Amino acid sequence: MRDTDFISGFAKGLSVIEAFDAANPRLSITDISRITGLERATARRCLLTLAQLGYADYDGKFFSLSPRILRLGHSYLTSTPLPRLLQPFLDQLSEKTGESASASVLDGNEIVYIARASHKRVMSINLNPGSRLPAYCSSMGRVLLAAMNEGDAKRVLENSNRKANTPNTKTTIADLMAELQLIREQGYAVIDQELEIGLCSIAIPVRNMRGTTIAALNVGAQAPRVTVDEMVTTYLPVMQSTRDTLAGLLV
């Protein structure tokens, strides 16, 4: 891409939107300037523009994103056939396993949920299409990282905030790279209470007809009810059958 094709103002506006998250739902102009690195005057113009267009609310001091911002994510979910294609298969998988089933794609160092069939709530947070989780400590994230070459996967991990969510969380580059190699060899990833105490999950890659990994599929369960070994024995064959049926539909 040529430098003249890059619209810096548009990029700055997107960085302002991305500054809002669960930990920062309400931000002042000064907050946005600090988080994004933009000059205060630039941050102010971006925020006021978002408010004028209805994408943000402003109470005179703090800005917050409005429900209209969901149109941006909805545009992706409605413009790509993958979520619509996966949803009925996730519904069937959830019914067969009696657990929640999800599909996600990788976006930087995070996974983004694109479809979900929630049988019962297994996490403290409510996950829906559009929700994000760190890739390094989630089963789907590790599957998607394992599908990358080692150099690219390592760079993603190095750029991740690898905090220990629980005493079980693997955080070192060496441990995570070894885990990715194991996933490549066995074809699936399991997480035993690394993301959240009480939660375990198993994930597999979803590949198109060319063999390219385009998404990940997982089943999550409460650790007191199902061990990781039981998930591999009981859920993995059902997940693989679902994935194999999907493969012929994905170009």
Salt bridges, closest charged atoms under 4 A:
ASP5 OD2 - ARG2 NE 3.22
ASP31 OD1 - ARG34 NH2 3.56
ASP59 OD2 - ARG26 NH2 2.89
GLU99 OE1 - ARG225 NH2 2.95
ASP107 OD2 - ARG132 NH2 2.65
GLU110 OE1 - ARG132 NH1 2.95
ASP152 OD1 - ARG155 NH2 2.35
GLU194 OE1 - ARG142 NH2 2.55
GLU194 OE2 - LYS170 NZ 3.36
ASP244 OD1 - ARG243 NE 3.31
